[in-house]
C-alpha cells in the first residue's frame, strides 16, 4: 500500500467520525459513502469532459454556456459515463457555498437528484435510479434544526474537499481501494448488521482465487447475494472480467453495490446488479456464468414452497431445502446458473456437511449422481461479522472426471486472534490456495477422499471424518498423579489442623467434620 493511500484511508475514516452522533455504523455509512460517491461523480465528469473538449479549446464550464455545445457535452457524458451533472451542481461549487457558511442542503439535494434524473430513458437508468435514496438530508438524526443539519453536512463535505482523489492518476483504484477500506471499517463497527453487506477480505480472496484458478479471462461472474459488490470486484483482481452480475435483497446494500461498481470504474453497461430475493424472485433466470461466488445469509428462513419442485433449479433433486435453512437452496440456485466449464465457491455453515432429511438427499445427489462437489474447505470460527460459528467453503464444478476425488482441507486452526474476531493471515490464505491447487494429502490439514470413502460415510461430509487433526497428548503418569494427590491430602490435613486450632481459641465450631 502506498503512503498516499494509507493517509487517504486514515483521513476518510476520521471524517466518518464526524457523522457518528446518534447513528449506528449501518446508518452513517450511507451518508459517508454517498458523499464520497457524489464528489467522485462530480470530479469524474469534469475531468472527462475537459479532456474531451481540449481540442475545441474550451472547458466543460464554458461549453455548457454555449448553446451549440451544451447538448453535445450532455450527450457525450450520458453515452460514456451514463449520467450528467451541470457545472452549477458540481461538488466544487457546492463547497464554495459551504466555505461561505451558506445553506447548502437544497443545492446538495438538487445535485443528487440531477444525477439520477439525467439517466431517465437512457441505458444507464437502472444503474442510477434511487442511488442516493439513503442519503436523507432531512433526517432528524443529522440534527434537530435545519441549521444543525446544514452545519454537520457542511463540515463533512469541507473535510472531503481537502482530499485529492487523484482521478487523473494512472495508478488504478486508489480511491476504489479506499472505498473498500471504508466499507470494511463500517462492517467492523456494525456488528451483526454487517453480514448483510460485507465478506471479510481474506475470505473473498480465497473464493476469488479458487473460481479463477488457471484462468486469465472470464466472460462473466455472478453473486446471488452480492452485498456491497466487494466479492464480485475481488474476483476482477484475479482475472479480467467481461461482465458483472449480482442480486441483493436489501435496498440500501443494493444501492451501495451499484456505487461500488461505478466507483471502481466498471462501466455502467458492464454490470447488472438487481434488487430482490434471488431464490424467490430470480432476476437472471436462464443465464449461465463462468464463475459464481457467494456468502449468503447462514441458515436463513425461506418459503420452501412446493411450487419450486417444478422449478428447473430444484426439480431434479426431488427435495427442497427445509424452511428453516435456505443453505442448499442457494447451492442449487448457483449450480443451475453455473456454466458447464465454470467454477463456483460458496460459504456456508458446517451443518450443510452432515444434516440429514432433505438436505442429506440433496447432498447425496450432488455427490453420487452428479459428482459436482470438488472441494470442502473448513474455515476458523469467528471470522465473519455477526456470527462466531465456524464456516466452510464448498467448491463445485460440473466437468469433473468420473472418478475424481473430493478434496478436504481443514484450515480451522490456522488464524490470528484479533480483538473482536479471528483473522486469516496472508500465510493462511496462501496455504489454503496452494494446497487446493496441488491437491495432495497433507498430514492433519488436507486429504483427497475417493468417492468410495464418501459412500462409506453415507455421504456425510463432516471434515474430521476425512482429515484427522487429533493431537496425541503425552501419556499420563498415573503413579505421579497418585503421589501428587497424596501430597495435596497431607497439606490439606495440616491446614485443617491449623484452622481447628484457631476455631478452638475463638470458641466456635470448625467449618468441617473431623
N, C-alpha and C positions, 0 to 999 in steps of 0.2 A: 504494500500500500504506500502511495506517495505521501509526502509530508502535507501537500496541499489537501489531499483527500481526507487525511486524518483530521486536519484542522476544520475542514468543511463539515465533517460528521459531528465533531465536538460542538461547533458553533450552532448547527441546526438543532441538536438536542438541547442545547442551552436555551435557544429561542422557544422550543416547545414548552419549557418550564413556565414561560410567561402565561401560557394558556391553562395550566393545571387547575388552579382555582377550585371550583366546586365540581369539576368534571372528572370522570374516571378516564383512564387511558383510552378506552374504546370510543369515547366521545371526542376528546380533544384531538385525537389523531385525524379525524375527519377535517377539522379546521386547518391544522398544520399542513397536512399533505395536500389539501385543496388549495391553500395559498401558494405553496411551492409550485404546484401544477400551473396555477394561473400565471405566476411570474415566468415560468418556463415557456408557456404558450406565447406570452407577450414578447419575450426576447427571441423566441424561435421565429415568429412570423416577421418581426422587424429585420432580423439578421438575414433571413431567406430573401425577402423582397428587396432589401437594399442591394444584395448581391445580384439578383435578377435584373435590377434596374440600373446597375452600374454602367452598362454600355450606353444607356439613354442619358447618362449624366444627371440623374435625379435620384432623390431618396424616396423612401416609402411615404414619408410625410408630405413631400412636395407632390408626388404622383397622386395622392389622394385628394389634393386640392385642385387637380387638373381634371376637368370633366371628361376629357378624352381618354385619360389613363385610369381614372377611378374604377370603372367597371372591369377594366382589363386586369388590374392588380388583384381585385377581389376574386375574379375567376381563376387567376393563376394560383392564388393561395388555396382556394377550395379544391382545385384539381390535384394539387400536390401535397398540401398539408391537411386538407379535409375540413378546415374551419377558416373563419375570417374574424378579425378584430380591428376596428378602425383606430387610427392613431390616438384619438382622444381617450380611448378606453385602455390604452397600454398601461402596464404596471408602472412604468416610469412617470407617467402623467398623473396617475392616482397618488403616487408617492409625493409629487410636488405639493399637492394639496395637504397631505398628511404633515409634511415638514412645516407648512404654514399654520398648522393647528386647525385646519378647516375640517368640516364634517365630510367624511368620505364614504360612509356606508352606502349611500344611494349610488355613487359613482362605481363602487366595487360591485354592487348587485347588478347594475346595468352592464358592466363588463362581462360578468359571468353569464348573464342572460344572452348577451350578444354572441358569445362563443357558441352556445347551444343553438340559438335561433338561426345562426348563419348556415348551419348544416341542413336545415329543413329542406326536404326534397332532393337532397344530394346523396350520393353513395355512402357518405360518412355519417349520415344522420343517426343510424343505430348505434354507432360507436361514441357519440357525443350527447345524445339525448339524456336529460336529467343527470348529467355528470356531476353537477355541483349541488344537487338537492340536499346533501347532508351538511353543506356549509350554510347553516341557518343563522343569518346575521341578526335576526330578531330574537334569538333565544335568550331567555331570562338568565341563563347560566353565564352569559357574557357580561351581565351587569343589569342592575335594576332600571337604569335610565338610558335613554339614547346616547347621552353624553358619555356615560360609563362604558357602554358598548363600543362607541367610537374610539374612546381612549385606548382600550385594550387591543382592538384590532389595528389601530394606527401604530401602536407600539410594536406589535409583532411584524407588521409589514415594513416598518422602518428598519428593524433588525435585519429582515430578509434583504432589504435593498442594499445593505452593506456587503452582501456576499456576491462575489463574481462567480456565476455558474459556468463560465468559460465554455459556452456552447460552440465557439469557433475553434476550440482546441481539437486537435486531431486525435488526442487520446480518448478512446471511446468509453462512454458510460461512466464517466466520473460522477456526474450528477445522478445517473441511474443507480449506481452502487451506493451513493449516499442515501438515496431514497429507500433502497433495500435495507440499509442500516437502520434508518428511522423506523421502518415497519417492524423490524426485529426488536427494536427497543420498546415500541408500543406493545408488541406482543408480550414481551417480558413483564411489562407493567400491568397488562390487562388480565393476567391470570387465566381463569377458566375461559373467558370470552375469547382469548387469543386463538384457541383451537379453530375458530371459525375462519381465520384469515391467514394463518402463517404456519408453515412447516419449518422446523429448525434447519438452518443452512446445511449442517453436516449430513442430515438425513436426505435433504434434497440432492446433495452432491452424490450420494450413493445411488439413489434412484436414477439420476440423470446419466451417470456413468454406465450403469447397467443397461439401460434401454438404448444407449448409443454405442455400445461395445462393437468395435470393428466397423463402424460407420462414420463417414465424414459428412454425409449429406442425408437429410431426411425430408421427404416430401411434406410431412406434417407431423404434429404432435398434439395430443388431446389429454385434457384433465377434466373428468366429470364433476369434480368438486374443487374447482380451481382456486378458491380463496382469493388472495391478492394477486394471483398470477405468478408469484415468485417461483414456484416449482416449474412452470412452463418455461419461464425465462432462464432458469438454471440449465435446462436441457439445451438451450441455444448456446451455452458456453462450451458444450462438449461437441456439438456438431452444427452445421449450417442448417437452419430450419426454413422450409418454404412458407408454411402457414401454421398459425397457432389457433387451436380450437379449445374452448372451455365452457363450462356451465357452472353457475354459482347460485345457490338458493338465496343467500342473504343479500338484500338490495344494496346496503351500504358497502359490503365487501365486493359486490359486483361492480359498483362504481369505482372502487379502489383498483380492481383488476384492470379495468379499461385505462385508467390514468397511468397505471404502472407500465402497461404496454406502450402507450404513446410516449411516455417519458423515457423509455428505453429505446426510443427511435424506431419502434416497429410501425411500419406504415399502416394506416387505417384499413387498407384493403388486404393486408396480410394477417389480420387476426379476426376471429369471430368468437366473441365472448357473449354468451347468452345468460339470461337470468331466469331461474326456475329450478325445480326439482328434477334432476337428471334421470331419476328412476321412474317417478310417477309421470313426468312430462318431459321426455327426452326431446331436445331440440336439434339434435344432429343425427336423427334416426336414419339408418341405412348407410351412413358414411363409414369408411374404413380408414384406419390410421397406422402409420409406420411405427409410432411409439406412443404408448399410453402410460401416464403416471398418475398416482392419486394417493392422497392421505385423507380418506373420508372420515366423517364422524364415527367414532368407535361404538359399535353395538347400538346404533340408533334405532328408533321405532319407525315402522313404515306400515302401509295398509296390508301388504301381503294378500291383496285381493285375488280371488280365483281367476279373474279375467286375465291375469298375467300368465296363466298356464297356456293361453292361446297366443301369447306374445312371443315372437321368434327369438327374443333374447333369452327366454326362460323355458320354452315349451319342450325342448329336447331332454331336459333334466328330469321332468316328471314331478319335481318338487320345487317349492318356493322357500326362500329363507323365512324363518319364523317372524312374526310381527314384532317381537321384542328385540330382534337382532338382524339388522339390514346388511350385515357384512358381506354375506355371499351374494346378495342381490347386486352389490357393486361389482363383485368379481364377474358374475355372469354378464352384466351390462358391458363391462370393459372387454371381455373376451369376444362378445358379439361384434364390437367395434374394431377389434384388432385385425390388421391386415395379415394375410397368410404368412408373410415373411417378417412380421413385426414382433416387437417385444413389449411386454407390459410389466410394470412393477407397482405393487400396491402395499401400503402399510396397514396392518390390521392387528387387533388384539389376539393374544395367544389362543383364545378359545376356538378360533376357526380351525386349529390344528387337530382338535380332538373331540369337540362337541358332537353328539350323536343325532338321532332323529333325522329330520330333513337335511340338516347341514352335513351329516355323515353320508347321506345318499348323494348329495351334490359333490362332496369331496371325492368320493369313490368314483363317480362318473368322470370327473376331470382327470383323475389319475389312471384308472383302469381302462375306461372306454376311449378317452380322447388323448391321453398321455400329453397333456398340455403343461403340467407343472414342471418347471425347470429347476427351481431352487427355493429353499426355505432359509431365511437369514434371521436369526434371533438377535434382537437389539437389547440394550440395557434398560432397566426400569428408570422411570423418572427423567426421560429426556425430552418429553413433549410438554407443551404448555397446557395446563388444565387437567392433566392426569398423571399419576405416578406409576401406572401399570406398565409392565414390560410389553414390548410390541414385537411384531415380526414382519419382515418383508417377504411377500410371495412374488416370485418371478414366473411369468407364463410365456410360452412360445408355442405357436401352432405347428411349425415344421420341425419336429424333433424325430430323431431316429426311433424306430420301434422298440429297441432295447436300451434306449438312453436311460441313464440313472437320474435320480433326483438328488441334487447336491444340497447338503445341510451344512450350515455354518452357525456355530454358537458364539456370538460376539457379546453375549450378555454381561461378561465380567471385564470387559475391556473399555474403560472410560475414565474420565476425570471427574472427580467430585467437585461440584461448584456450590455456591451458597444456597440457592433455592432449588436447583435441579442438576442432574448429571449432564455431562457434555462429552460427545465423541471428539477425540483429538484427531488431528490430521493423520497421525500414525495409525489410529484405529480404523479410520476410513480407508486408508491405503491398504491396510492388511486385509480388510473385507474384500475390496475390489480385486486385489492381486490374487487372493485365494480363490475367488469366484472365477477369475479368468483361467487360472491354472487347473482348477477342478481336480485337485489331488487331495487325498486324505492328509489331514494334519492332526496329530495327536491332541486330544482334548479341545479341538477347535473346529474341525471340518471332516465330513465323511460323505462319500458318494454312495448312496444307498441304491441297490438294484430294485427293480420293480417287484422282484420276488420277496425281498426284505419288507417292502411296504405292504405287500399282501399278507405276509406272515403276521404283521402287526395290525391286520384288519383295517388297513388304510388310516390308522391313527398316525398322525404326523408329528406328534409331540417330540421336540428336538432331543431330549435326553434319551429317547429310545434309539437314537442313531449316533449321537455324539456323546461319548462318555467323558464327562468333565469331573467325575468324582475324584476327590483328592484323598489319598490314604493318609490317615493320621499315624503318628508314631505309636507303636504298641504301648498299652498301659502297663506299667509295672505294679501289679496288684500287691506284692509284698511291701513296696514302698508306700502305697496308699494306706495299707493297714497300719504300718508304723506311724504314718502321719496322723491317722485318726486316734491312735493310742496316745500320742504326744499331746494332741489337742484336748482329749478327755482328761489327761493328767493336769494340764494347765487350767482347764475348766473347774476341776475339783478344788484346786488351790485357790482360785478366785472365789468360789462358793464359800470356802472356809473363812476367807477374809471378810466376805460380806456378812456371814453369820456372826462373826466376832463383833462387828460394828453394830449389828442389829441387837445383840445381847446387851451391849453397853447402853444402847438407847432405850432398851426395854420394849422393843417392838418385835413383831413376828417376822422371821426371814421370808423373802418372797419366793421360796421354793420348798419342796418337800425334801427332808433329809433322807 
